[in-house]
Amino acid sequence: MPKFKTKSAAAKRFKKTGTGKLVRNKAYKSHILTKKTSKRKRNLRKDIVTDITNSKVMKKILPYL
């Protein structure tokens, strides 16, 4: 059985929780922050669990995560 390659770009962006779900950071927090409200920026800091539809694809991309 051959080994599978992990996509390194995805490995940097996703983490696995204890229950096996994938967690990711929210987008739109990197630049042009002056026009965004403090509340919006604060909510962008939080991690979010990936959707079930996306996590099926991610499990193929991240076989050993």
C-alpha positions as CSV (number, residue, x, y, z in Angstrom):
1,M,0.0,0.0,0.0
2,P,1.6,3.3,-1.0
3,K,1.8,6.3,1.3
4,F,-0.4,9.4,0.7
5,K,1.1,12.8,0.4
6,T,-0.4,15.5,2.7
7,K,-1.1,18.8,1.1
8,S,1.2,21.1,3.1
9,A,-1.0,24.2,2.4
10,A,-4.0,22.6,4.0
11,A,-1.9,21.2,6.9
12,K,-0.9,24.7,7.9
13,R,-4.5,25.9,7.9
14,F,-6.4,23.1,9.7
15,K,-6.1,21.4,13.1
16,K,-8.0,18.4,14.4
17,T,-10.0,18.5,17.6
18,G,-10.2,15.7,20.1
19,T,-13.4,14.5,18.6
20,G,-11.9,14.4,15.1
21,K,-13.5,17.5,13.7
22,L,-11.4,20.0,11.7
23,V,-11.0,23.6,13.0
24,R,-9.9,26.5,10.9
25,N,-9.3,30.3,11.3
26,K,-11.7,32.8,9.8
27,A,-10.8,34.9,6.8
28,Y,-10.7,38.7,6.3
29,K,-8.4,39.4,9.3
30,S,-5.1,40.1,7.5
31,H,-5.3,43.7,6.2
32,I,-7.6,46.7,5.7
33,L,-8.6,46.5,9.4
34,T,-9.2,50.3,9.9
35,K,-12.7,50.2,8.3
36,K,-13.7,47.0,10.3
37,T,-15.4,47.5,13.6
38,S,-13.8,46.2,16.8
39,K,-16.7,43.7,17.3
40,R,-16.1,42.3,13.8
41,K,-12.4,42.0,14.3
42,R,-12.9,40.3,17.7
43,N,-15.2,37.8,16.2
44,L,-12.7,37.0,13.4
45,R,-10.2,35.9,16.0
46,K,-12.2,32.9,17.0
47,D,-11.7,29.4,15.4
48,I,-14.6,27.8,13.7
49,V,-15.4,24.1,13.0
50,T,-15.3,23.3,9.3
51,D,-18.6,22.3,7.6
52,I,-19.3,18.6,7.1
53,T,-19.3,19.0,3.3
54,N,-15.8,20.5,3.4
55,S,-14.4,18.2,6.0
56,K,-15.1,15.1,3.7
57,V,-12.8,16.7,1.1
58,M,-10.3,17.7,3.7
59,K,-9.9,14.2,5.0
60,K,-8.6,13.2,1.6
61,I,-6.2,16.1,1.5
62,L,-5.1,15.5,5.1
63,P,-4.8,11.7,5.4
64,Y,-2.6,11.7,8.5
65,L,-4.0,14.7,10.4
